[in-house]
Amino acid sequence: MLTKDIYLKATDSTRDGLIITKAKGKENPIVYVNPAFELLSGFRKSEILGKDCRFLQGTEIDQPQIAEIRAAIDNGESILITLRNQRKDGSIFWNELSISPIKNDIGEITHFIGIQKDVTEKVELKNKLMEANKSLGDLNSKLEQDNKIDSLTGAYNRKAINHEVSILWASAKRSNGHISVLFVDIDHFKAINDTYGHSAGDVCLKHLSNVLKSICERESDIVLRYGGEEFIVVSIGNKKDAAIALANKLLSSVSYEAIKVKEPDIRVKYTLSIGVTSGRPHSKVTFEEFVAAADKAMYEAKMRGRNMVVFRGI
Ligand SMILES: Nc1nc2c(ncn2[C@@H]2O[C@H](COP(=O)(O)OP(=O)(O)OP(=O)(O)O)[C@@H](O)[C@H]2O)c(=O)[nH]1
């Protein structure tokens, strides 16, 4: 059988801060605190007996947890909550607070007991982990994005077909709208490389990518580097005539002026062969079939002498 003395010694010896308040009376006055509470808060027992617990909030009064504690006390319920408290010296700590009502023999709540734990290290570690997780998430989505972008030209690469193109495809399908694919290929590109060097070829590729991006700038357009000197433009909403007009605009834009490909002011004018297809995506046709049709049309443009647009239906 435990004696009262053992109970008292137990509460005085525990490492958690204990605080007992009256249930009735102005703001639940404190009637007991143990030495661990004095150590945790920096307040001496003699300074706080008879006071209410609000001094522990210090300047940290804007916490939603405070209203939750108040509601639990008013309803005579127990609560486990973590909030910021202030020590006597003004320093802040995270307090894991467990409050429970104490009832007398006839079930009336006479007191509340609060058990306090300084969990500052745990909370700060958790916050750091959450921050690290967020940065990792940001980094991951950047990497994912970078992964879909061709490093030379800044256009999407083929990996974007799975996501970006699928979104356009699904959207055109939903709205029963048209989707057009332009297969764009630089003419005699090998000759540019062979004559002016590979880096001059790279300048042309970057130039073409910029022209494509500046002309196909709608949100519903996607410019993708499909292969070495091949790009495709996927565009929703464009029917045959609009798609051909867009391709002709590209044709005249690249051949408008010679671009500087190397010092001292070496300039190259290049041309394009563009295959175009357009149609409504439906369950019996795939995006790959659109690309294949545009590719065939581009090949026909090459056969017919290059620097032209050829349309092929799907
Ligand atoms: N500079 C550069 N060249 C590339 C790159 N990728 C592919 N190429 C070159 O692109 C050239 C493609 O040549 P071909 O397929 O023969 O085509 P073409 O010379 O343009 O001839 P046509 O298409 O028939 O007009 C090859 O010389 C490749 O080495 C790249 O990233 N940079």
The ligand as a MOL file (V3000), in Angstrom:
LIG
                    3D

  0  0  0     0  0            999 V3000
M  V30 BEGIN CTAB
M  V30 COUNTS 32 34 0 0 0
M  V30 BEGIN ATOM
M  V30 1 N 25.9870 20.3630 -84.3870 0
M  V30 2 C 25.2190 19.3400 -84.0930 0
M  V30 3 N 24.9610 18.4080 -85.0410 0
M  V30 4 C 24.1620 17.3820 -84.7490 0
M  V30 5 C 23.5900 17.2310 -83.4710 0
M  V30 6 N 22.8390 16.1020 -83.4860 0
M  V30 7 C 22.9270 15.5800 -84.7320 0
M  V30 8 N 23.7310 16.3460 -85.5130 0
M  V30 9 C 24.1150 16.1600 -86.9060 0
M  V30 10 O 23.0080 16.3180 -87.7400 0
M  V30 11 C 23.3750 15.8080 -89.0150 0
M  V30 12 C 22.1530 15.1770 -89.6430 0
M  V30 13 O 22.4770 14.8660 -90.9490 0
M  V30 14 P 21.5740 14.1150 -91.9780 0
M  V30 15 O 20.5960 13.2280 -91.2130 0
M  V30 16 O 22.4240 13.4570 -92.9640 0
M  V30 17 O 20.6860 15.2190 -92.5920 0
M  V30 18 P 21.0180 16.5210 -93.4100 0
M  V30 19 O 22.4590 16.7060 -93.6610 0
M  V30 20 O 20.3440 17.6400 -92.6990 0
M  V30 21 O 20.3070 16.2510 -94.7750 0
M  V30 22 P 18.7880 16.4040 -95.0720 0
M  V30 23 O 18.0250 16.2090 -93.7940 0
M  V30 24 O 18.4940 15.3070 -96.0600 0
M  V30 25 O 18.5640 17.7410 -95.6630 0
M  V30 26 C 24.4960 14.8190 -88.7690 0
M  V30 27 O 25.6690 15.3410 -89.3300 0
M  V30 28 C 24.6390 14.7800 -87.2600 0
M  V30 29 O 25.9600 14.6360 -86.8330 0
M  V30 30 C 23.9130 18.2220 -82.4830 0
M  V30 31 O 23.4500 18.1700 -81.3270 0
M  V30 32 N 24.7140 19.2430 -82.8400 0
M  V30 END ATOM
M  V30 BEGIN BOND
M  V30 1 1 1 2
M  V30 2 2 2 3
M  V30 3 1 2 32
M  V30 4 1 3 4
M  V30 5 2 4 5
M  V30 6 1 4 8
M  V30 7 1 5 6
M  V30 8 1 5 30
M  V30 9 2 6 7
M  V30 10 1 7 8
M  V30 11 1 8 9
M  V30 12 1 9 10
M  V30 13 1 9 28
M  V30 14 1 10 11
M  V30 15 1 11 12
M  V30 16 1 11 26
M  V30 17 1 12 13
M  V30 18 1 13 14
M  V30 19 2 14 15
M  V30 20 1 14 16
M  V30 21 1 14 17
M  V30 22 1 17 18
M  V30 23 2 18 19
M  V30 24 1 18 20
M  V30 25 1 18 21
M  V30 26 1 21 22
M  V30 27 2 22 23
M  V30 28 1 22 24
M  V30 29 1 22 25
M  V30 30 1 26 27
M  V30 31 1 26 28
M  V30 32 1 28 29
M  V30 33 2 30 31
M  V30 34 1 30 32
M  V30 END BOND
M  V30 END CTAB
M  END
